[in-house]
């Protein structure tokens, strides 16, 4: 079957999408049309356009009324979730309409998100193909609907207000929900359908994620996978914004607000230095031994930093002039100096085999991190995303084997 292009989520008419649940609840097009403020012919035509864009039937007509197909149920459920994200973003707002989330158009949402991403009207216009006057008009209309100031001038440019930032997150999450519905409905028929965007922290990049990706692409050759590398701090906001589907890496002791954490494995840490380090030949160096050398430590607030602090608790900590979350940078500094650091053996497996880096002493009994998956609270994965989660769990179960 020749792939077709999956539609952009904001190109689907929000008013027609909002009518889906009304049709399901009332069982007829005429009753739903009255509920959403459209004429029956207009709603009928709107649903037909949605079906044409998605290449599937959303409703079946029976003697006792309209019944949603499986695809119609999926789209209605995802759209209800999208509306909830928008509603939460404008809740407690200004003097706009009572339910502004029900009045927003696809053009307004697309324009506002382009402005949020680009940081200026000129760049947003270039990214979307819309004119600057059209972008200005769409954003002003959105401000009027919400009764909120979403954008403010700063010098020669513009920036989102705090309420604008909150709405931008809600719009991104709404787009992610509609996008997930499109993927579920169109499946392998649509080019680009079946996608996954992963935030990968250092340890997960070393072993767990590659194993899971290799298996998923073998099973589903058409799936699109984007891997975004970074530290927890760099990945947390994109995850909450819906830009990332999930992250894999060291978990926090308590899940941050809006996130859910699933432990996969406990990683035991080891002191690491260059292969020719003065302590490399010592079977079990003492804390006094390793405290005589300078250290590279994880950034403040990270589990790795906490483990380093726990290692030297109750005694004077060694000099630690370098805070770094980049394993690539850490490896190079270690290679050219007598610095020490804490890492997982899996993170230096290739360097150890090549004789570049070496563990200094045995693994630390008290030094470990819980590695796992972080997702947004209430996130509902698509089939491809759910399969990837299963493969991640499988990869974690075979970790070190």
N, C-alpha and C positions, 0 to 999 in steps of 0.2 A: 504494500500500500504506500502511495506517495505521501510523504510527510506534509502536513499543512502547518502554517505558522499559528502558534497559540496567540490569542488576542492579549493585548495589554489589559491588566485588570481594570484600569481606569477608563478604558474605551467601552466597557459595558455600562449601559445606562443605569445609574444607581436607583433611579425611580422604579425601573422595571425589576431590578434585583430585589428591591424592598417589597414588591408586590408578591414575590414567590411565597413567602410565609402566609400572607393573607389568603392566597388561593388555596394553599394546603389547609389552613384553618377553617375556611368557609366552604370549601368544596365546589365553588362555582366562580366563573370569571366575572359575572355581573356583580355578585356580592363583594368580591375582592376589589373590583374597580371602584365601587362606591366607597369602600374603606380607605383606599389610597388616593382618592380624589382624581381619578382618571375616568374617561369614558370607556365603555366596554370595548368598542372598536380599537381605541388607542392602546388599551392594555393587551388585547388579542394580538395586535400588530407588534407590540413591544416584545411579547413572549416569543413570537415567531422569529423576531430578529435575534433574540438571545439563542434560540435553538439553531438558527442558521450559523451564527458565529461559532458556536460550540460543536456543531455537527452532530447533534443528538436531540432526542425528544426529552423535554422536561416534564410534560404532563400527558396523560392518556385520558381521553374522554369516554365516560361510561354513562349508562342510563341514569345512574344516581348522582352524577356530578364528575368533577375533575379529580384525578388522582395523580400524585407526583410519581414520576419514575424514580429509580434509584439515583439517577443523575440529578433530578430535580430536588430530591431530598438533600443530597450532598451540597448543592449550590445554595439552597435556602439556609441550611445549617451554618455553612461557612459565612454567608452574608450576614446572618444574625450576629455571629461573632464579630464580624467587621464593624457592624453598627455599634456593638457594645464597646469596642475599642474607641470609636469616635466619640461616643457618649461619655465615656470615662475621661476623655481628654478635654472636654469642654464643661464637665460638671462643675457646678459652683462658679459659673462664669459671670459675664456681665449682663447687660440689658438687652440682649438679643432675643431671638425667638425661644419659645419654651423647649422645643426639640430641634435644635439646629442641625444635629446629625442626620435628620431626615430630609433636610433641605439642601444639603451639599451636593454639588454636581461633580461629575468626573473631571471636567475641565478645571474647576476650581481646585480640586484636590491635587490634580497633576501639576498645575501651575505652582501651588503653594509648596509642594514637596520639591519641585525643581529649584525653587528659590532657596529652600532650606538646605538642599544639598550643594548648590552652587555658591551660595553666599552673596549673591548679587543679581540684579535683574538682567544685566547684560549677559552674564554667563548663563543664567537660566534660560534666556531667550535662545542663545546659541545651542544649548543642550536639547531644547524641546522643539525648536522650529517655530515657536510662537513669537509674535512681536512683543516688544517691551510694553507698549500700551495695553495689549491684551493680557499680559501677565499682571500689570498694575491693576487692571480692572478686576481680574479674577480674585486677586488677593484682597482688594478692597471689599468686594462682594462677600467674601468669606468672613472678613472682620465684621461686617454689618450683620450677617446672619448670626454670628456667635456673640456679638456685642462685646468683643474683646480686641485690644490692640495686639496684633500678632507680630508686627514688624516695626522697628524703630530705626531712625537714621543715626549713623555713627560716622562723623566726619564726612567723607565723600561716599561712603558705602552704607549698607543697611545690615541689620542683624535681627535675629528673632528675639522677641521679648521672652521672659520666662513662660508665659502662657503660650506663646508661639512655639517654643521648644516642646512643650507638653503636647500640643496638637500635632506637631511634626511626628512625634513618636506614635501617637494614635493613628495617624494616617499611614505610616509605614506598616504598622501591625495590621491595619485594615487591608492594605494592599497585599500583604503576605497571605492573609486568609483567602481573599478572592483568587490570588495566584495559585494557592494550594487546591482550591476547588477546580480551577481550570485543569491543573495537572491530573487530578483524580478523574475528572470527566473525560478528558481527551486522551489520557494515557499515552501509549506509544504512537498514536496517530499523529500527534502534534510534535513538530520540531521544537526541541527545547523542553518538552514536557518530561517530567521525571528528573528533578534537579535537587541538588543538595549543596548547601553552603556551610562549611565546617570551620569553626574557629579552633585552631590547633595550638596548644601550648607545648613547650619544649619536649617533655618526656613523651607525650603522645605522638609527636612527629617522629620520634626515634623508632617506634616499633608498632604500637597499637593501630594507629590510623592507617599506615601503609598496608598492613595485613587486611584490614577491613575493606579498604578501597579496592585492593587487588581482587578480592573475592566478589565484591558488588559489581565491578565492571566486567568480570568474567560471566556473571549471571545475567546482567542487564547491560549489554554493550551500548545501548542508546542513552544511558543515564548521563547527565551532566554534573560534574563535581567541581566545586570551587573550594580550595583550601586557603584560608586566611591565617597566616602565622602571626603570633604575637603573645604578649604576656596577658595575664588575667586582667590587668587594668586596661589594657588596650582592647580587649575583646568583650568586656562586660556590657558596655553601652550598645555596641552593634547587636549583641544578643538580645538585649531588652527592647531594642528598636525593631527587631524582626529582620534586620539585615543578615544576621547569621541564624541558621536553624538550630544549632547546638554548638557547644564547645566541649573539648576534651582536655583534661589536664588536672593539676592539683586542685582539690576541693577545699573550700573554707570550712572551718569548724561548724559554722551555722550558715545555712543558705541565705544569701542576700534577699531582700524583699523583691518579690516578683519572679523569683527563680526557684527551680527544683533541682536537687542534686541526687545523682545515683552513683554510689561507689562502685568501682570496677575491680580495683586491686590495691594492695598496699605495697609501695615501692620502698625498698631498703636503700639507704644512702651510704656513700663511701667517701672518704677523703681522697681527693684527686690532685695529682701534681704531674710534672713532666717525667718522662721515663728515666731521666738521669738525675732526678731530684735527690738531694742528700739523704732523705728519709726513705727513698724507694726500696732500699735493700733491708730496711728494718722490718721485721715480721710484725711487730705490734708496738708501734710508737706510742708513747704516753701522751696525755694531754699537754704536759709541759713541753714535750718535744715539738708537737705540731703548733703550739702557741708561740714558738720562737720565729715563725715565718709569717709573712704578710698574707692576707686573705682577700679573696674576691667573694662577696656575700650577695645574697638575693636582696632585692629592693625592699624597703621598709613595708611591712604589712603582708608580705608573702609568706607562705608556709615554709619555704626554704630559709628565709631569714629567721623565722621563729625556731627552726631546727638548729641553726647555727648558734643562736642565743642560748638555747637549752643545753647545747653541748658544753658550753663554758659557764653555765650557771654556777654561781657561788665562788667564782674565781675571776681574776682579771682577764678580760677578753684580749686576744691578740690584735695587733693593728689590722684594720680592714679598710684600706683607703679606696677600694673600688666597690661600688654598688652596681650590679649588672644583671640583667635578665636575659641577655643574648648568649646562648650556648656557643654560637660561632665566635663571638668576641672572647668569651671566657677561654675557649680552647686555645686560641692564638696567644693570649697573654700567658697562659700556663706553659705553653710550649717554649716561650722565650724568656722565662723567669723562674724564680723559686716560689712563686705564689702558690697557695693551696686554695681549694674550694670544696664544696659539697655537691656531688652529682650522683645520678643513678648510674650503675654499671652499664645499663643499656645505652645511655647517652654517649658513652666513650668506648663502646665495643669496638668500633672500627679503628679508632686511634690506639687502643690498647693492643689490638692485633698487629697494627703497623709499627708498634714500638715507639709511638710518639708520646702518649700519656700512660700513666700507670696509677692503679689504686695504691694509696698509702695506708697500709695496714688492712685489717679485715673490715667487712661491712659493719656499720655502727648498729648495735642492738637497739639503742634508744633513738636512732635517727631514721624516721620513715615518713612518708607522705601518702595520703589517700588520693589515688588517681581515679577520676570518674567523669561522668557526663553531667553537664549543666544545660537545662532547657528552661524556657519560659513557663511559668505556672499556667496550666490550662492548655499548653501547646498540644495540638493534635497532628501527629506526623502523617504525611502521605504514605502510600504503600512502599515507595522506594526508600523514604526516610526511615520508616519502621523496620524495613529489612536491614538497613545500615546499622541501626541500633542493635539488632540481633547479632550482626557480624562483629560489632565492637565488643559485645559481651563474650562472644566466642574467642576473639583475639585476646581478650584479657584473661580468659580461663587458660589459655595456652602460653601466656606470657612467661618467657624464660625457658620454654621447652624447645 
